Amino acid sequence: MYGTVAKTKVKPENREKLRELTKRQMAERQVAGYVTSYLLFENDSDVAWMFAIFEDRASYDANAADPAMDAQYQEYSALMEDAPEWHDGQIEQG
C-alpha cells in the first residue's frame, strides 16, 4: 500500500465541517486504487492529521495529478488555519 499523511491545524468550529466535507467528497468521486482515509484530531489541540491510503503508488500519483483532486483540496484547505505538511510513502504493516 501507499499513501500520505498531512499535519495541519483546524479550528474547533471547522472540525465537523471538515468531517462532513471529506465524507461528501469521497461519495462524489470514485478514485481508482483508493482504500480509505482517516482524520485524527490531537487531544486538547487544533492539530489535525489526515491519512489517505491507496493500493499502490501509481494509484496515488494518478489521483494527485487529477484536477478534480486539486479542486477538492482547495475546498477542504479553506477550513484549515495553515497549509498541510504532507508526507508521502510506502505503508507497511508492523
OpenMM code with the backbone's topology and positions (N, CA, C; nanometers):
from openmm import Vec3, app, unit

residues = "MET TYR GLY THR VAL ALA LYS THR LYS VAL LYS PRO GLU ASN ARG GLU LYS LEU ARG GLU LEU THR LYS ARG GLN MET ALA GLU ARG GLN VAL ALA GLY TYR VAL THR SER TYR LEU LEU PHE GLU ASN ASP SER ASP VAL ALA TRP MET PHE ALA ILE PHE GLU ASP ARG ALA SER TYR ASP ALA ASN ALA ALA ASP PRO ALA MET ASP ALA GLN TYR GLN GLU TYR SER ALA LEU MET GLU ASP ALA PRO GLU TRP HIS ASP GLY GLN ILE GLU GLN GLY".split()
positions = [
    Vec3(0.0843, -0.1179, 0.0000),
    Vec3(0.0000, 0.0000, 0.0000),
    Vec3(0.0890, 0.1244, 0.0000),
    Vec3(0.0278, 0.2361, -0.0358),
    Vec3(0.0980, 0.3629, -0.0450),
    Vec3(0.0031, 0.4715, 0.0021),
    Vec3(0.0574, 0.5803, 0.0558),
    Vec3(-0.0327, 0.6858, 0.0992),
    Vec3(0.0371, 0.8116, 0.1422),
    Vec3(-0.0410, 0.8950, 0.2072),
    Vec3(0.0086, 1.0233, 0.2536),
    Vec3(-0.0491, 1.0542, 0.3909),
    Vec3(0.0290, 1.1294, 0.4678),
    Vec3(-0.0121, 1.1788, 0.5989),
    Vec3(0.0118, 1.3287, 0.5959),
    Vec3(-0.0854, 1.4049, 0.6422),
    Vec3(-0.0700, 1.5502, 0.6452),
    Vec3(-0.0992, 1.6025, 0.7845),
    Vec3(-0.0159, 1.6936, 0.8290),
    Vec3(-0.0358, 1.7603, 0.9578),
    Vec3(-0.0774, 1.9033, 0.9298),
    Vec3(-0.1824, 1.9484, 0.9988),
    Vec3(-0.2321, 2.0839, 0.9794),
    Vec3(-0.3029, 2.1300, 1.1064),
    Vec3(-0.3556, 2.2484, 1.1040),
    Vec3(-0.4366, 2.2987, 1.2157),
    Vec3(-0.5764, 2.3271, 1.1641),
    Vec3(-0.6746, 2.2851, 1.2422),
    Vec3(-0.8152, 2.3068, 1.2075),
    Vec3(-0.8834, 2.3675, 1.3294),
    Vec3(-0.9412, 2.4850, 1.3110),
    Vec3(-1.0128, 2.5482, 1.4221),
    Vec3(-1.1258, 2.4577, 1.4688),
    Vec3(-1.1531, 2.4543, 1.5997),
    Vec3(-1.2589, 2.3675, 1.6517),
    Vec3(-1.3929, 2.3846, 1.5801),
    Vec3(-1.4266, 2.5065, 1.5412),
    Vec3(-1.5549, 2.5296, 1.4743),
    Vec3(-1.5580, 2.4705, 1.3321),
    Vec3(-1.4417, 2.4334, 1.2792),
    Vec3(-1.4364, 2.3746, 1.1448),
    Vec3(-1.4202, 2.2228, 1.1440),
    Vec3(-1.4059, 2.1626, 1.2596),
    Vec3(-1.3838, 2.0174, 1.2646),
    Vec3(-1.4994, 1.9397, 1.2023),
    Vec3(-1.6197, 1.9701, 1.2436),
    Vec3(-1.7351, 1.8965, 1.1896),
    Vec3(-1.7537, 1.9272, 1.0411),
    Vec3(-1.7286, 2.0513, 1.0006),
    Vec3(-1.7365, 2.0870, 0.8591),
    Vec3(-1.6366, 2.0045, 0.7774),
    Vec3(-1.5150, 1.9865, 0.8303),
    Vec3(-1.4142, 1.9081, 0.7596),
    Vec3(-1.4566, 1.7617, 0.7505),
    Vec3(-1.5104, 1.7073, 0.8583),
    Vec3(-1.5591, 1.5685, 0.8555),
    Vec3(-1.6666, 1.5512, 0.7487),
    Vec3(-1.7644, 1.6413, 0.7485),
    Vec3(-1.8750, 1.6336, 0.6524),
    Vec3(-1.8256, 1.6520, 0.5090),
    Vec3(-1.7349, 1.7461, 0.4902),
    Vec3(-1.6822, 1.7737, 0.3569),
    Vec3(-1.6048, 1.6538, 0.3012),
    Vec3(-1.5179, 1.5952, 0.3806),
    Vec3(-1.4415, 1.4814, 0.3299),
    Vec3(-1.5330, 1.3625, 0.3008),
    Vec3(-1.6343, 1.3429, 0.3826),
    Vec3(-1.7298, 1.2343, 0.3581),
    Vec3(-1.8043, 1.2583, 0.2266),
    Vec3(-1.8476, 1.3824, 0.2047),
    Vec3(-1.9189, 1.4176, 0.0808),
    Vec3(-1.8280, 1.4024, -0.0405),
    Vec3(-1.7054, 1.4516, -0.0291),
    Vec3(-1.6133, 1.4436, -0.1415),
    Vec3(-1.5855, 1.2990, -0.1817),
    Vec3(-1.5691, 1.2113, -0.0852),
    Vec3(-1.5409, 1.0716, -0.1172),
    Vec3(-1.6624, 1.0033, -0.1784),
    Vec3(-1.7809, 1.0460, -0.1424),
    Vec3(-1.9025, 0.9883, -0.2011),
    Vec3(-1.9240, 1.0378, -0.3442),
    Vec3(-1.8789, 1.1592, -0.3737),
    Vec3(-1.8995, 1.2202, -0.5054),
    Vec3(-1.8052, 1.1667, -0.6127),
    Vec3(-1.6903, 1.1178, -0.5716),
    Vec3(-1.5851, 1.0863, -0.6680),
    Vec3(-1.5275, 0.9477, -0.6432),
    Vec3(-1.5314, 0.8648, -0.7441),
    Vec3(-1.4706, 0.7325, -0.7364),
    Vec3(-1.3237, 0.7451, -0.7779),
    Vec3(-1.2338, 0.7027, -0.6909),
    Vec3(-1.0911, 0.7149, -0.7173),
    Vec3(-1.0314, 0.5751, -0.7292),
    Vec3(-0.9763, 0.5442, -0.8449),
    Vec3(-0.9156, 0.4129, -0.8674),
    Vec3(-0.8005, 0.3907, -0.7700),
    Vec3(-0.8008, 0.2775, -0.7032),
    Vec3(-0.6935, 0.2426, -0.6117),
    Vec3(-0.7057, 0.2988, -0.4717),
    Vec3(-0.8053, 0.3824, -0.4475),
    Vec3(-0.8263, 0.4392, -0.3138),
    Vec3(-0.8734, 0.3296, -0.2186),
    Vec3(-0.8154, 0.3241, -0.0989),
    Vec3(-0.8529, 0.2244, 0.0015),
    Vec3(-0.9371, 0.2875, 0.1112),
    Vec3(-0.8827, 0.3871, 0.1805),
    Vec3(-0.9558, 0.4526, 0.2889),
    Vec3(-0.8828, 0.5798, 0.3306),
    Vec3(-0.9464, 0.6559, 0.4188),
    Vec3(-0.8824, 0.7749, 0.4753),
    Vec3(-0.9300, 0.7931, 0.6187),
    Vec3(-0.8514, 0.8683, 0.6940),
    Vec3(-0.8822, 0.8934, 0.8347),
    Vec3(-0.8493, 1.0369, 0.8687),
    Vec3(-0.9170, 1.0889, 0.9705),
    Vec3(-0.8830, 1.2165, 1.0320),
    Vec3(-0.8537, 1.1889, 1.1788),
    Vec3(-0.7440, 1.2436, 1.2287),
    Vec3(-0.7099, 1.2329, 1.3704),
    Vec3(-0.6963, 1.3738, 1.4250),
    Vec3(-0.7710, 1.4032, 1.5296),
    Vec3(-0.7598, 1.5328, 1.5964),
    Vec3(-0.6883, 1.5102, 1.7286),
    Vec3(-0.5726, 1.5757, 1.7467),
    Vec3(-0.4960, 1.5586, 1.8695),
    Vec3(-0.5768, 1.6072, 1.9896),
    Vec3(-0.5575, 1.5383, 2.1019),
    Vec3(-0.6251, 1.5769, 2.2259),
    Vec3(-0.5905, 1.7208, 2.2629),
    Vec3(-0.6930, 1.7974, 2.3009),
    Vec3(-0.6740, 1.9335, 2.3537),
    Vec3(-0.5888, 2.0215, 2.2621),
    Vec3(-0.6108, 2.0108, 2.1317),
    Vec3(-0.5276, 2.0828, 2.0360),
    Vec3(-0.6070, 2.1095, 1.9083),
    Vec3(-0.5619, 2.2061, 1.8299),
    Vec3(-0.6191, 2.2320, 1.6983),
    Vec3(-0.5450, 2.1550, 1.5891),
    Vec3(-0.4471, 2.0733, 1.6275),
    Vec3(-0.3682, 1.9975, 1.5316),
    Vec3(-0.4492, 1.8786, 1.4809),
    Vec3(-0.4503, 1.8644, 1.3484),
    Vec3(-0.5207, 1.7536, 1.2837),
    Vec3(-0.4233, 1.6801, 1.1921),
    Vec3(-0.4425, 1.5487, 1.1829),
    Vec3(-0.3650, 1.4634, 1.0934),
    Vec3(-0.4626, 1.4003, 0.9960),
    Vec3(-0.4290, 1.4048, 0.8686),
    Vec3(-0.5123, 1.3452, 0.7642),
    Vec3(-0.4335, 1.2307, 0.7016),
    Vec3(-0.4996, 1.1179, 0.6847),
    Vec3(-0.4369, 0.9993, 0.6263),
    Vec3(-0.5163, 0.9585, 0.5026),
    Vec3(-0.4484, 0.9287, 0.3938),
    Vec3(-0.5133, 0.8755, 0.2732),
    Vec3(-0.4317, 0.7551, 0.2274),
    Vec3(-0.5007, 0.6431, 0.2078),
    Vec3(-0.4338, 0.5178, 0.1751),
    Vec3(-0.4811, 0.4673, 0.0388),
    Vec3(-0.3841, 0.4264, -0.0426),
    Vec3(-0.4098, 0.3762, -0.1769),
    Vec3(-0.3483, 0.2374, -0.1929),
    Vec3(-0.3944, 0.1653, -0.2933),
    Vec3(-0.3416, 0.0309, -0.3197),
    Vec3(-0.1934, 0.0345, -0.3540),
    Vec3(-0.1519, 0.1385, -0.4276),
    Vec3(-0.0130, 0.1460, -0.4727),
    Vec3(0.0223, 0.2906, -0.5081),
    Vec3(0.1492, 0.3129, -0.5314),
    Vec3(0.1965, 0.4484, -0.5621),
    Vec3(0.1385, 0.5012, -0.6928),
    Vec3(0.1242, 0.4145, -0.7928),
    Vec3(0.0702, 0.4591, -0.9211),
    Vec3(-0.0709, 0.5153, -0.9042),
    Vec3(-0.1534, 0.4503, -0.8237),
    Vec3(-0.2895, 0.4994, -0.7977),
    Vec3(-0.2860, 0.6334, -0.7250),
    Vec3(-0.1969, 0.6432, -0.6264),
    Vec3(-0.1818, 0.7685, -0.5514),
    Vec3(-0.1381, 0.8816, -0.6444),
    Vec3(-0.0353, 0.8545, -0.7256),
    Vec3(0.0163, 0.9574, -0.8171),
    Vec3(-0.0889, 1.0016, -0.9188),
    Vec3(-0.1669, 0.9064, -0.9693),
    Vec3(-0.2728, 0.9406, -1.0653),
    Vec3(-0.3766, 1.0311, -0.9995),
    Vec3(-0.4122, 1.0022, -0.8758),
    Vec3(-0.5083, 1.0862, -0.8041),
    Vec3(-0.4499, 1.2244, -0.7771),
    Vec3(-0.3248, 1.2289, -0.7362),
    Vec3(-0.2601, 1.3573, -0.7062),
    Vec3(-0.2521, 1.4471, -0.8293),
    Vec3(-0.2405, 1.3876, -0.9471),
    Vec3(-0.2303, 1.4642, -1.0721),
    Vec3(-0.3660, 1.5010, -1.1314),
    Vec3(-0.4721, 1.4497, -1.0749),
    Vec3(-0.6074, 1.4728, -1.1275),
    Vec3(-0.6566, 1.6126, -1.0874),
    Vec3(-0.6977, 1.6961, -1.1813),
    Vec3(-0.7504, 1.8287, -1.1479),
    Vec3(-0.8691, 1.8230, -1.0511),
    Vec3(-0.9456, 1.7149, -1.0532),
    Vec3(-1.0579, 1.7011, -0.9590),
    Vec3(-1.0065, 1.6932, -0.8156),
    Vec3(-0.8904, 1.6326, -0.7960),
    Vec3(-0.8316, 1.6260, -0.6621),
    Vec3(-0.7888, 1.7636, -0.6166),
    Vec3(-0.7325, 1.8424, -0.7076),
    Vec3(-0.6934, 1.9789, -0.6716),
    Vec3(-0.8154, 2.0616, -0.6322),
    Vec3(-0.9254, 2.0449, -0.7034),
    Vec3(-1.0483, 2.1177, -0.6689),
    Vec3(-1.0959, 2.0784, -0.5298),
    Vec3(-1.0885, 1.9488, -0.4971),
    Vec3(-1.1274, 1.9040, -0.3628),
    Vec3(-1.0334, 1.9617, -0.2576),
    Vec3(-0.9041, 1.9618, -0.2873),
    Vec3(-0.8058, 2.0175, -0.1939),
    Vec3(-0.8350, 2.1648, -0.1654),
    Vec3(-0.8643, 2.2414, -0.2691),
    Vec3(-0.8943, 2.3840, -0.2500),
    Vec3(-1.0141, 2.4021, -0.1578),
    Vec3(-1.1117, 2.3138, -0.1715),
    Vec3(-1.2321, 2.3232, -0.0891),
    Vec3(-1.2028, 2.2923, 0.0576),
    Vec3(-1.1317, 2.1824, 0.0841),
    Vec3(-1.1109, 2.1485, 0.2250),
    Vec3(-0.9985, 2.2282, 0.2900),
    Vec3(-0.9016, 2.2753, 0.2130),
    Vec3(-0.7942, 2.3541, 0.2742),
    Vec3(-0.8449, 2.4897, 0.3234),
    Vec3(-0.9574, 2.5353, 0.2716),
    Vec3(-1.0163, 2.6603, 0.3192),
    Vec3(-1.0609, 2.6503, 0.4649),
    Vec3(-1.0776, 2.5297, 0.5153),
    Vec3(-1.1186, 2.5092, 0.6545),
    Vec3(-1.0000, 2.5009, 0.7496),
    Vec3(-0.8792, 2.5087, 0.6978),
    Vec3(-0.7586, 2.4929, 0.7785),
    Vec3(-0.6946, 2.6266, 0.8092),
    Vec3(-0.6260, 2.6314, 0.9219),
    Vec3(-0.5558, 2.7536, 0.9619),
    Vec3(-0.4255, 2.7723, 0.8863),
    Vec3(-0.3624, 2.6618, 0.8473),
    Vec3(-0.2374, 2.6702, 0.7732),
    Vec3(-0.2308, 2.5587, 0.6706),
    Vec3(-0.1362, 2.5703, 0.5804),
    Vec3(-0.1222, 2.4695, 0.4751),
    Vec3(-0.0763, 2.3375, 0.5371),
    Vec3(-0.1321, 2.2275, 0.4921),
    Vec3(-0.0899, 2.0977, 0.5447),
    Vec3(0.0568, 2.0681, 0.5117),
    Vec3(0.1222, 1.9970, 0.6017),
    Vec3(0.2580, 1.9475, 0.5812),
    Vec3(0.2438, 1.8011, 0.5405),
    Vec3(0.2721, 1.7701, 0.4140),
    Vec3(0.2461, 1.6370, 0.3586),
    Vec3(0.3685, 1.5466, 0.3673),
    Vec3(0.3426, 1.4180, 0.3932),
    Vec3(0.4463, 1.3151, 0.3964),
    Vec3(0.3921, 1.1935, 0.3225),
    Vec3(0.4497, 1.1628, 0.2064),
    Vec3(0.4063, 1.0503, 0.1242),
    Vec3(0.5012, 0.9327, 0.1411),
    Vec3(0.4481, 0.8103, 0.1260),
    Vec3(0.5375, 0.6964, 0.1315),
    Vec3(0.4680, 0.5620, 0.1302),
    Vec3(0.5526, 0.4598, 0.1272),
    Vec3(0.5079, 0.3212, 0.1288),
    Vec3(0.4536, 0.2879, 0.2677),
    Vec3(0.3395, 0.2234, 0.2738),
    Vec3(0.2797, 0.1827, 0.4012),
    Vec3(0.3077, 0.0342, 0.4226),
    Vec3(0.3676, 0.0039, 0.5357),
    Vec3(0.3996, -0.1347, 0.5686),
    Vec3(0.3340, -0.1705, 0.7006),
    Vec3(0.2883, -0.2930, 0.7076),
    Vec3(0.2247, -0.3414, 0.8297),
    Vec3(0.3316, -0.3893, 0.9257),
    Vec3(0.3214, -0.3461, 1.0524),
    Vec3(0.4224, -0.3814, 1.1511),
    Vec3(0.3967, -0.5111, 1.2220),
] * unit.nanometer
topology = app.Topology()
chain = topology.addChain("A")
for resn in residues:
    res = topology.addResidue(resn, chain)
    for name in ("N", "CA", "C"):
        topology.addAtom(name, app.Element.getBySymbol(name[0]), res)
